Amino acid sequence: MKVFKFGGASVKDAAAVKNVAEILKQYRSDDIVMVVSAMGKTTNALEKVVHAYFHEKENAVGLLNEVKEYHQKITEELFIDETHPVYKKVNNFFVEIDWVLEEEPRSHAFVYDQVVSIGELISTAIVSEYLNSISIKNVWLDVRDVLQTDNNYREAKVNWESSNDLISKKIPSLLTTENNIVITQGFIGCTSENYTATLGREGSDYTAAILAHILNAESVSIWKDVPGVLNADPKFFNDAQKLEQISYLDAIELAYYGASVIHPKTIKPLENKNIPLHVKSFLNPVSKGTLIARDVETKPLIPSFIFKTNQVLISIFSKDFSFIAEENLSTIFLCVANCGIKLNLMQNSAVSFSICVDDDQEKLPKLIELLQKDYKVLYNKNLQLYTIRHYFPSTIETLTYGREILLEQRSRNTAQLVMKVEEK
């Protein structure tokens, strides 16, 4: 059994969906569990719907209509027959969002998960129906029937015990000689209260890893619009190079620091069962891609760059000039955890503690307000965070030339720098 994960770019329009079909034709003899993300930038679009619902409610319906029109166009290009059942399925999913928008707001995280998760359900319904229409037989599975989570909305934790039991029984029973493909959703699961919960942004990779781990899959392949794992984002670095192979250790480090090609939680379930991960191009499916596995060395061993924008550097000082000791750090970390914020970098001195975080419009103001109750808080916004894995001193000198560095941290293999946005 192989697990495939297709991201939003791989199903962004009708032509892309047809391309996925061509890829699957090369694996007709394999049992495949296929995890599919929302189409194109649908997740971003639905996030805007949620934001409008809370802050400018009259605009939420208009934004949702744009998402409906986008999917309607793709559906019409794939299915000429307007009576095809897929039209009703897609419409029913959108009705679920309509119901949410008609209700009084609950918590932001809860509403976010109920709305944004619909993107994956619509995408998989369209892809599944199209493949069946061209005789690539498959079974559509609502992943919420088998992937159980807690109710920590937007960052739900997997209930491994119950999920293991459900997945190991359900999915193998769906795979037959006639239907050797199961299509399901990434990014989402279901709470014990039967509500949808999401696993965190870009969580479809993690879903693929969970399924592969429980099903003892032969491998996982993540299909991207790049030739493999690159040592830098080509949007920011013109000379980005492909890494032929990466150790699990380097992969998890790169993912942790924000490399967008792999979700940070993806590696552990695979490493635990020594399941190799392939990052391949859906634009050139016969190319080798990048292998991530246990007994390999990273090749070529060159610096890898992770670039994060929209960063905030927060410096926290004790009000009475006392040391930032263990009891203070405990309070600070509790505030960070209660706000659901991830630390991208941290550093302490005798009387201060600095953290670099994403500028989250919902979470950050709450964190600053909490910290200001007990500490003096200063912060800089609109910053950039560079992380360099396997750096050389000359690499850092070139990267930082003429730039203002607000914070720098180096270990044996990794350097991190918080810098002001370069003026043009």
Secondary structure per residue as TSV (DSSP state, phi and psi in degrees):
chain	resnum	aa	ss	phi	psi
A	1	M	-	360.0	135.6
A	2	K	E	-114.1	147.6
A	3	V	E	-111.6	125.4
A	4	F	E	-111.4	141.1
A	5	K	E	-124.2	123.0
A	6	F	E	-110.4	121.7
A	7	G	-	-82.4	-179.9
A	8	G	G	-58.8	-37.6
A	9	A	G	-66.1	-27.8
A	10	S	G	-78.4	-11.2
A	11	V	G	-132.5	34.5
A	12	K	S	-75.1	-19.8
A	13	D	S	-155.3	-179.1
A	14	A	H	-62.5	-40.3
A	15	A	H	-62.3	-38.9
A	16	A	H	-65.8	-41.3
A	17	V	H	-62.3	-40.8
A	18	K	H	-64.5	-34.4
A	19	N	H	-65.6	-39.3
A	20	V	H	-58.7	-41.5
A	21	A	H	-59.5	-41.2
A	22	E	H	-64.6	-37.5
A	23	I	H	-64.0	-44.6
A	24	L	H	-64.2	-28.6
A	25	K	H	-62.4	-22.7
A	26	Q	T	-79.2	-6.8
A	27	Y	T	-126.7	35.4
A	28	R	T	-61.0	-27.7
A	29	S	T	-88.9	-3.2
A	30	D	S	-100.9	145.4
A	31	D	-	-77.4	129.3
A	32	I	E	-130.6	130.1
A	33	V	E	-103.1	120.1
A	34	M	E	-114.3	116.4
A	35	V	E	-100.0	125.6
A	36	V	E	-123.5	136.1
A	37	S	-	-85.9	176.0
A	38	A	-	-64.9	152.5
A	39	M	S	-72.6	131.2
A	40	G	T	54.6	-126.1
A	41	K	T	-102.0	30.3
A	42	T	H	-60.3	-40.2
A	43	T	H	-59.3	-45.2
A	44	N	H	-60.4	-42.1
A	45	A	H	-64.5	-41.2
A	46	L	H	-71.8	-29.6
A	47	E	H	-61.6	-38.2
A	48	K	H	-66.0	-35.3
A	49	V	H	-61.9	-45.9
A	50	V	H	-61.9	-45.1
A	51	H	H	-59.7	-44.6
A	52	A	H	-64.4	-36.9
A	53	Y	H	-59.1	-36.9
A	54	F	H	-88.0	-29.3
A	55	H	H	-117.3	-24.5
A	56	E	-	-150.3	69.3
A	57	K	H	-54.4	-33.7
A	58	E	H	-65.3	-21.3
A	59	N	H	-88.5	-13.9
A	60	A	H	-62.1	-41.3
A	61	V	H	-64.6	-41.7
A	62	G	H	-62.7	-42.2
A	63	L	H	-65.7	-38.1
A	64	L	H	-66.4	-37.4
A	65	N	H	-61.2	-34.1
A	66	E	H	-63.9	-39.9
A	67	V	H	-65.8	-40.6
A	68	K	H	-61.8	-44.4
A	69	E	H	-63.8	-38.5
A	70	Y	H	-60.2	-46.9
A	71	H	H	-73.2	-32.8
A	72	Q	H	-61.3	-42.2
A	73	K	H	-62.5	-45.3
A	74	I	H	-62.9	-44.3
A	75	T	H	-62.1	-43.5
A	76	E	H	-64.1	-33.3
A	77	E	H	-75.4	-24.6
A	78	L	H	-93.4	-27.5
A	79	F	-	-129.1	104.9
A	80	I	-	-69.0	-37.1
A	81	D	-	-73.9	110.2
A	82	E	T	-71.7	-7.7
A	83	T	T	-94.9	3.5
A	84	H	S	-60.8	140.7
A	85	P	H	-57.8	-21.5
A	86	V	H	-61.8	-32.4
A	87	Y	H	-62.7	-42.0
A	88	K	H	-67.9	-39.5
A	89	K	H	-61.4	-47.8
A	90	V	H	-62.4	-44.0
A	91	N	H	-60.8	-40.8
A	92	N	H	-63.7	-36.1
A	93	F	H	-66.1	-41.0
A	94	F	H	-67.0	-31.3
A	95	V	H	-60.3	-34.1
A	96	E	H	-61.1	-38.0
A	97	I	H	-70.1	-41.1
A	98	D	H	-54.6	-42.5
A	99	W	H	-62.1	-41.7
A	100	V	H	-62.2	-43.8
A	101	L	H	-67.8	-20.4
A	102	E	H	-84.4	-15.2
A	103	E	S	-90.0	163.6
A	104	E	-	-70.8	142.1
A	105	P	-	-59.9	138.1
A	106	R	-	-102.4	-154.9
A	107	S	-	-64.5	148.9
A	108	H	H	-60.0	-45.6
A	109	A	H	-62.4	-39.6
A	110	F	H	-64.6	-49.7
A	111	V	H	-62.8	-41.0
A	112	Y	H	-52.7	-49.7
A	113	D	H	-67.4	-37.0
A	114	Q	H	-69.0	-32.1
A	115	V	H	-88.2	-53.4
A	116	V	H	-65.2	-32.5
A	117	S	T	-63.0	-21.4
A	118	I	H	-63.6	-26.7
A	119	G	H	-57.1	-42.3
A	120	E	H	-69.2	-38.3
A	121	L	H	-65.3	-42.1
A	122	I	H	-66.3	-46.8
A	123	S	H	-57.6	-48.6
A	124	T	H	-67.9	-33.9
A	125	A	H	-63.6	-44.1
A	126	I	H	-65.6	-47.1
A	127	V	H	-63.0	-45.2
A	128	S	H	-61.0	-47.5
A	129	E	H	-64.4	-39.5
A	130	Y	H	-64.7	-45.6
A	131	L	H	-60.9	-43.2
A	132	N	H	-62.3	-34.5
A	133	S	H	-68.1	-21.5
A	134	I	T	-111.1	23.5
A	135	S	T	68.6	24.8
A	136	I	-	-97.9	89.0
A	137	K	-	-69.5	134.7
A	138	N	-	-152.6	166.0
A	139	V	E	-118.1	130.7
A	140	W	E	-86.5	131.6
A	141	L	-	-124.8	128.8
A	142	D	-	-77.8	109.7
A	143	V	G	-61.8	-20.8
A	144	R	G	-66.6	-16.3
A	145	D	G	-76.9	-15.9
A	146	V	T	-129.0	-20.5
A	147	L	-	-104.7	105.6
A	148	Q	B	-96.9	139.4
A	149	T	B	-134.4	173.8
A	150	D	-	-82.2	-173.0
A	151	N	S	-105.7	32.4
A	152	N	-	-83.8	79.0
A	153	Y	T	-57.4	141.4
A	154	R	T	79.3	-20.3
A	155	E	S	-142.0	48.0
A	156	A	-	-65.7	143.2
A	157	K	-	-98.5	140.3
A	158	V	B	-75.6	134.6
A	159	N	-	-85.6	95.1
A	160	W	H	-65.9	-36.3
A	161	E	H	-64.6	-52.5
A	162	S	H	-71.7	-36.5
A	163	S	H	-64.9	-40.8
A	164	N	H	-59.4	-43.7
A	165	D	H	-65.4	-44.9
A	166	L	H	-70.0	-45.8
A	167	I	H	-66.6	-45.0
A	168	S	H	-66.1	-24.3
A	169	K	H	-90.3	-42.7
A	170	K	H	-75.2	-53.4
A	171	I	H	-65.6	-46.6
A	172	P	H	-59.1	-30.5
A	173	S	H	-70.5	-20.5
A	174	L	H	-85.6	-19.8
A	175	L	-	-86.6	120.3
A	176	T	-	-132.3	176.2
A	177	T	S	-65.6	-28.8
A	178	E	S	-82.1	-37.5
A	179	N	-	-122.9	91.3
A	180	N	-	-99.5	15.3
A	181	I	E	-128.2	129.9
A	182	V	E	-110.8	125.9
A	183	I	E	-108.9	127.1
A	184	T	E	-143.5	-179.8
A	185	Q	E	-99.7	147.6
A	186	G	S	-94.5	169.7
A	187	F	S	81.7	-18.9
A	188	I	E	-127.3	157.7
A	189	G	E	-149.9	-165.4
A	190	C	E	-136.3	136.8
A	191	T	-	-82.6	170.6
A	192	S	T	-66.7	-19.6
A	193	E	T	-87.1	5.0
A	194	N	S	71.3	30.2
A	195	Y	-	-105.0	153.4
A	196	T	E	-76.5	137.7
A	197	A	E	-131.9	145.3
A	198	T	E	-104.5	155.3
A	199	L	-	-93.0	5.8
A	200	G	S	110.4	150.9
A	201	R	T	-52.4	139.6
A	202	E	T	62.4	28.1
A	203	G	T	-77.9	1.9
A	204	S	H	-65.5	-34.7
A	205	D	H	-58.1	-43.7
A	206	Y	H	-63.6	-40.9
A	207	T	H	-57.7	-45.5
A	208	A	H	-59.3	-40.9
A	209	A	H	-67.8	-38.8
A	210	I	H	-61.4	-48.6
A	211	L	H	-63.1	-42.5
A	212	A	H	-62.9	-41.6
A	213	H	H	-61.7	-49.4
A	214	I	H	-69.9	-35.4
A	215	L	H	-90.6	0.6
A	216	N	T	53.2	50.5
A	217	A	-	-66.4	156.4
A	218	E	S	-69.3	-38.8
A	219	S	E	-165.0	167.3
A	220	V	E	-122.7	135.5
A	221	S	E	-122.2	124.3
A	222	I	E	-103.0	119.9
A	223	W	E	-96.7	118.8
A	224	K	E	-122.9	174.7
A	225	D	S	-94.4	17.5
A	226	V	S	-122.2	160.6
A	227	P	S	-70.8	-9.3
A	228	G	S	164.0	-156.5
A	229	V	-	-80.6	121.1
A	230	L	B	-97.8	158.0
A	231	N	S	-79.7	-2.4
A	232	A	S	-164.1	159.5
A	233	D	-	-74.9	119.6
A	234	P	T	-63.4	-14.5
A	235	K	T	-68.7	-25.1
A	236	F	T	-113.9	-21.2
A	237	F	-	-127.5	117.2
A	238	N	T	-69.4	-26.9
A	239	D	T	-106.2	34.8
A	240	A	-	-60.7	139.4
A	241	Q	-	-117.7	149.5
A	242	K	B	-81.3	137.7
A	243	L	-	-91.0	123.1
A	244	E	S	-68.7	-38.8
A	245	Q	E	-152.8	152.6
A	246	I	E	-139.6	140.0
A	247	S	E	-72.0	156.3
A	248	Y	H	-54.3	-40.3
A	249	L	H	-61.6	-49.5
A	250	D	H	-65.0	-37.5
A	251	A	H	-62.9	-43.7
A	252	I	H	-70.8	-32.7
A	253	E	H	-66.1	-46.7
A	254	L	H	-62.3	-41.8
A	255	A	H	-65.8	-42.0
A	256	Y	H	-60.3	-41.3
A	257	Y	T	-78.6	-5.1
A	258	G	T	115.6	12.0
A	259	A	-	-61.8	120.1
A	260	S	T	-74.0	-10.7
A	261	V	T	-72.0	-23.2
A	262	I	S	-138.8	136.3
A	263	H	-	-70.0	137.7
A	264	P	T	-54.7	-31.9
A	265	K	T	-85.4	-0.7
A	266	T	S	-68.9	-37.7
A	267	I	H	-71.8	-42.4
A	268	K	H	-56.8	-50.6
A	269	P	H	-59.4	-31.7
A	270	L	H	-76.5	-43.2
A	271	E	H	-62.5	-36.5
A	272	N	H	-61.2	-26.8
A	273	K	T	-118.6	13.3
A	274	N	T	54.0	47.9
A	275	I	-	-97.9	118.4
A	276	P	-	-68.5	147.6
A	277	L	E	-115.9	128.1
A	278	H	E	-111.0	131.0
A	279	V	E	-107.1	113.1
A	280	K	E	-125.0	162.6
A	281	S	E	-95.9	125.4
A	282	F	S	-77.1	-11.3
A	283	L	S	-82.7	-25.2
A	284	N	S	-140.5	70.9
A	285	P	T	-64.3	-18.1
A	286	V	T	-84.6	-11.4
A	287	S	S	-71.8	159.5
A	288	K	-	-70.5	-37.0
A	289	G	-	76.2	-153.8
A	290	T	E	-120.9	133.9
A	291	L	E	-98.8	131.7
A	292	I	E	-119.2	119.8
A	293	A	E	-154.9	175.6
A	294	R	T	-73.9	-54.5
A	295	D	T	-97.8	47.5
A	296	V	-	-129.8	152.8
A	297	E	-	-99.6	145.6
A	298	T	-	-65.5	124.5
A	299	K	B	-137.9	136.9
A	300	P	S	-71.8	150.8
A	301	L	-	-85.3	84.6
A	302	I	-	-124.3	161.5
A	303	P	-	-59.8	137.7
A	304	S	E	-113.4	135.6
A	305	F	E	-114.3	129.9
A	306	I	E	-117.8	127.4
A	307	F	E	-120.6	120.0
A	308	K	E	-120.9	127.9
A	309	T	E	-99.1	178.4
A	310	N	E	56.9	47.2
A	311	Q	E	-101.6	155.6
A	312	V	E	-127.3	129.8
A	313	L	E	-103.5	115.6
A	314	I	E	-108.0	126.3
A	315	S	E	-111.3	126.7
A	316	I	E	-115.3	123.8
A	317	F	E	-119.6	144.6
A	318	S	E	-71.9	142.2
A	319	K	T	-72.9	-25.6
A	320	D	T	-104.1	16.0
A	321	F	S	66.1	20.5
A	322	S	-	-83.1	166.8
A	323	F	-	-65.5	144.8
A	324	I	-	-80.1	86.5
A	325	A	-	-100.8	-170.5
A	326	E	H	-56.4	-41.9
A	327	E	H	-66.8	-34.5
A	328	N	H	-69.2	-43.0
A	329	L	H	-62.3	-37.5
A	330	S	H	-61.4	-42.8
A	331	T	H	-65.5	-42.6
A	332	I	H	-63.1	-47.2
A	333	F	H	-63.8	-34.0
A	334	L	H	-65.5	-41.5
A	335	C	H	-61.5	-44.4
A	336	V	H	-61.8	-45.4
A	337	A	H	-65.1	-41.3
A	338	N	H	-65.2	-25.9
A	339	C	T	-91.2	-3.1
A	340	G	T	67.2	35.9
A	341	I	-	-104.0	139.8
A	342	K	-	-97.9	138.5
A	343	L	-	-90.3	125.6
A	344	N	S	-89.7	-21.6
A	345	L	E	-166.1	147.6
A	346	M	E	-147.1	151.4
A	347	Q	E	-157.7	139.7
A	348	N	E	-125.7	152.2
A	349	S	-	-121.7	-167.1
A	350	A	S	-62.5	-43.2
A	351	V	S	-120.0	8.7
A	352	S	E	-144.5	159.6
A	353	F	E	-137.9	124.9
A	354	S	E	-113.6	139.8
A	355	I	E	-134.1	145.9
A	356	C	E	-112.5	126.7
A	357	V	E	-137.6	163.5
A	358	D	E	-68.3	146.7
A	359	D	-	-83.3	79.7
A	360	D	-	-86.9	117.6
A	361	Q	T	-65.3	-24.8
A	362	E	T	-86.4	-42.1
A	363	K	T	-91.2	-36.9
A	364	L	H	-62.8	-46.0
A	365	P	H	-58.2	-35.7
A	366	K	H	-66.1	-39.9
A	367	L	H	-64.4	-46.9
A	368	I	H	-61.8	-41.3
A	369	E	H	-62.4	-42.0
A	370	L	H	-63.4	-45.7
A	371	L	H	-65.8	-35.6
A	372	Q	H	-67.5	-14.3
A	373	K	T	-66.3	-32.8
A	374	D	T	-121.3	-12.2
A	375	Y	E	-136.0	160.5
A	376	K	E	-83.4	129.5
A	377	V	E	-125.2	125.1
A	378	L	E	-119.7	147.6
A	379	Y	E	-151.5	150.1
A	380	N	E	-117.1	135.2
A	381	K	E	-111.5	175.7
A	382	N	E	57.7	49.9
A	383	L	E	-110.6	170.7
A	384	Q	E	-122.8	140.9
A	385	L	E	-117.0	121.2
A	386	Y	E	-106.4	130.9
A	387	T	E	-118.4	129.4
A	388	I	E	-121.6	116.8
A	389	R	E	-95.4	133.6
A	390	H	S	59.7	55.1
A	391	Y	-	-84.1	160.3
A	392	F	-	-115.9	150.1
A	393	P	H	-53.6	-38.4
A	394	S	H	-65.3	-30.6
A	395	T	H	-61.7	-45.7
A	396	I	H	-67.9	-40.8
A	397	E	H	-60.5	-42.6
A	398	T	H	-66.2	-41.8
A	399	L	H	-68.3	-34.1
A	400	T	H	-100.7	0.3
A	401	Y	T	-56.3	122.8
A	402	G	T	75.0	6.4
A	403	R	-	-102.3	151.3
A	404	E	-	-90.9	117.3
A	405	I	E	-96.1	123.6
A	406	L	E	-92.3	-27.9
A	407	L	E	-156.1	137.7
A	408	E	E	-136.0	139.8
A	409	Q	E	-144.7	132.5
A	410	R	E	-131.8	139.0
A	411	S	-	-120.3	-169.7
A	412	R	S	-61.2	-40.7
A	413	N	S	-114.1	-12.4
A	414	T	E	-132.4	136.9
A	415	A	E	-122.3	141.8
A	416	Q	E	-130.0	138.0
A	417	L	E	-137.1	128.8
A	418	V	E	-101.8	121.0
A	419	M	E	-131.7	155.2
A	420	K	E	-71.8	153.3
A	421	V	-	-62.0	133.0
A	422	E	-	-67.7	127.8
A	423	E	-	-77.5	135.8
A	424	K	-	-95.7	360.0
